[in-house]
Every structure is written in C-alpha cells, then in structure tokens.
Amino acid sequence: MPRLPSLPALIRHGCVALALAGASLTQAATLDDAQAQWAAGKRDQAIQTAEAGLKATPDDPRLRFALGTMLLEQQQLERARAIFTSLTEDFPDLADPYNNLAVIHAARGEYEAARQALTRALDLQPDHAQAQENMGDVMMRLAQQSYERALKQALGDDTALKVKLQRVTAFNNAKGSQAR
C-alpha cells in the first residue's frame, strides 16, 4: 500500500503549487497590464511592460506573442520577426505566430516566404479566418508577379495576359490603399 506523504511534505508541495500558480497569475497580470496600456494608447509603456515581464518569465508564449504583435503594429518588423520566429521554433503547433510571420514577410515583399508560413498556419488550423484572408492576399500578389514575368516573356498575342495583369494589379492596389 503506498504511503501518503507526511504533513510537512504536503505543505511543501502545496507551497510550491501556490508559488507556481502565483507566477502564472503574475504573468497574466503583466499581460493584462500591457494590453490595457496598449488599448489606452500608451504604446511605448505597453511594450516596456511586456519586455519587463519577459525578463521575469522569458518562456511565456502569450506575453511573447503580445509583444511581437505590438512591435508588428509599431512597424518594428525585425524585432517582431525575431519573436514570431522563436515562437514557431519553441511552439511549432501554434498557428498564430506563423500567420504574423507571414504578415511581416508580405510587408517586405517576400510573398513566397509568406505563402509558406501561411500554409503552415493553415495546416495547423484550417479554419483560421485571418490566415485564410492573408493567404488570398498573398496569392493575389504572387499572381501579379507571375503575370508580370509571363508578360516579359510573351511571344504572341498578349492581350488576355495584359487584361489579367491589369485586373490583379488594380485589385492589389485597391487592397493596399484599404489597409492604410
């Protein structure tokens, strides 16, 4: 018959569990604080709060993701890319870091890399609506590039190709102006 731990051992285990729960509550409070600061328009302060929280708990995926998102919205693309890349390495089964990494690739005109990241996001979470929309946008940019390359190499009547290129370019330009 297994022996029950002694009362002092139970108290020690209970204290460890409470300390771990407290750390989790502290992490959640830090994330909540950073998000509240962000929502209040205190962008720099929110980033500082998230960074300070990550010094205490560097492996917290939610806080890392929030910081990466904040940096992305502040157009600090290289820092955001580093965070999302490390999240995909540390948590390869999460779709959102791949989606946000794709946004960074697309912003840089790296549409094939964006497509690959979105493919991974959608493999992990096929019903990810934002990744689906982003994939559509990336595919339209890739289509434009393909039509441009085809037009440079066209030998015969390229009227239909020019129409396709004109349509996809107009769509992409309209989509780009909506995003601003």
C-alpha positions, -999 to 999 in steps of 0.1 A, spaced: 0 0 0 15 34 -10 24 57 19 9 92 20 34 120 23 39 134 57 21 167 66 53 188 62 58 173 28 22 181 18 27 217 30 59 220 10 42 206 -21 13 229 -16 36 260 -12 53 250 -45 20 247 -62 9 281 -48 41 297 -59 37 283 -94 1 295 -95 12 329 -83 38 330 -111 10 323 -136 -12 349 -121 17 374 -122 23 366 -159 -14 371 -166 -14 404 -147 16 416 -167 -1 406 -199 -33 423 -188 -14 455 -178 5 456 -211 -27 451 -231 -46 478 -211 -17 502 -217 -18 494 -254 -56 499 -255 -52 533 -237 -27 544 -264 3 541 -241 22 521 -268 58 526 -256 48 519 -220 29 487 -230 60 474 -249 82 482 -218 57 463 -196 58 433 -218 95 434 -221 99 436 -183 75 407 -179 95 386 -203 127 393 -182 110 375 -154 93 348 -175 111 346 -208 92 315 -220 57 328 -216 42 323 -251 12 346 -246 34 375 -234 59 369 -262 31 368 -288 16 400 -274 49 418 -275 55 406 -311 21 418 -321 28 452 -305 61 455 -323 45 445 -356 19 472 -352 46 497 -344 64 487 -377 94 473 -357 94 444 -382 128 429 -375 122 427 -337 87 413 -343 101 388 -368 126 375 -343 99 370 -317 75 352 -341 103 331 -355 113 320 -320 77 312 -312 74 290 -342 106 272 -331 95 268 -294 58 262 -301 56 247 -336 19 237 -332 6 273 -328 -8 288 -360 -9 325 -350 29 330 -349 31 316 -385 3 339 -396 20 370 -381 54 360 -395 36 358 -429 24 394 -425 60 405 -419 72 386 -450 44 401 -471 52 436 -458 87 431 -471 75 418 -505 87 382 -496 55 367 -509 67 331 -513 80 331 -477 47 345 -466 28 318 -486 49 291 -469 43 305 -434 5 307 -441 5 272 -455 19 260 -421 -6 281 -402 -35 266 -422 -21 231 -419 -22 236 -381 -56 254 -380 -76 251 -413 -104 273 -400 -80 302 -392 -100 330 -408 -73 357 -407 -47 332 -422 -72 323 -449 -77 360 -458 -39 366 -457 -34 336 -480 -58 351 -505 -39 384 -504 -6 367 -508 -18 346 -537 -30 377 -555 4 393 -551 20 361 -564 -4 361 -593 6 397 -602 43 387 -601 36 356 -623 16 377 -649 44 403 -649 70 376 -656 48 360 -683 43 393 -700 80 399 -702 84 365 -720 52 366 -741 58 358 -778 24 361 -793 -8 380 -787 -6 391 -750 -39 409 -748 -55 385 -724 -24 385 -703 -23 423 -701 -60 423 -690 -53 398 -663 -23 417 -651 -43 450 -652 -71 434 -631 -49 418 -605 -28 450 -602 -59 471 -597 -72 447 -571 -38 447 -552 -36 485 -554 -71 489 -540 -64 463 -513 -32 481 -504 -50 515 -501 -77 500 -479 -50 487 -455 -36 521 -449 
